[in-house]
Amino acid sequence: MSEIVNYKMMTVTQAIKDRRSIRKFKPDRIAKQQIELLISSACAAPSGKNRQPWEFIVVMDEIERDKVCNVMEQGIDQSEKERFVGTQPAIISSARNTLSIMRKAPATVFIFSPDIPHIGTPRTLLESLYDLAFVQSIGAAIQNMLLSAVEIGLGSLWICDVYFAYEELVKYFQQDGLMVAAVSLGVPDEMPGMRPRKPIEELVQWR
């Protein structure tokens, strides 16, 4: 592992400050062990009732990547024609831009939850509350992945545009649970600055 993973000595706070959404990756392949480390970090996240409501599908093979991206493109086409007719063009354009990034990323991890049903499934109030807790848990897991990626010199992009091809991707991967997000990974080929953040004075109430 030490020969493949080069750690940067940094605090958690520094990793948080250094993390960026990377949209340009170098063509360098990344090792399976690096992905395993990131998923191990994800699985260390807290989860409601310790249910650990996450599953991961890692796409690294180039042929498989092309298949998955083609499925996503078909889904985006359907969304533009049928599901989101009248939607602002920029929204669909953003999804297509994300797809172009995924086509070049050396690896993309799709995150599912077997504990949460697909979008649109009727839920009781109690079930909805559990769903919210599990989605929060998965968000924490994804953030762990992103911060660990910074530590080993990888860039990452947290992707929700997969929703524009939700039905197609879920069917392709043969998953019964909710597709929560995807994360593309690779050696960064850009170093963007931090985007503006709202001052905490506007966000916090002290009582």
Buried (B, 14 or more C-beta within 10 A) or exposed (E): EEEEBEEEEBEEEBBEEBBBBBBBBBEEEBBEBBBEBBBEBBBEBEBBEEBBBBBBBBBBEEEEBEEBBBBBBBBBBBBBEEBBEEEEEEEBEEBBEBBEBBBBBBBBBBBBBBBBBEEEEEEEEEEEEBBEBBBBBBBBBBBBBBBBBBBBBBBBBBBEBBBBBBBBBBEBBEBEBBBBBBBBBBBBBEEEEEEEEEEEEEEEEEE
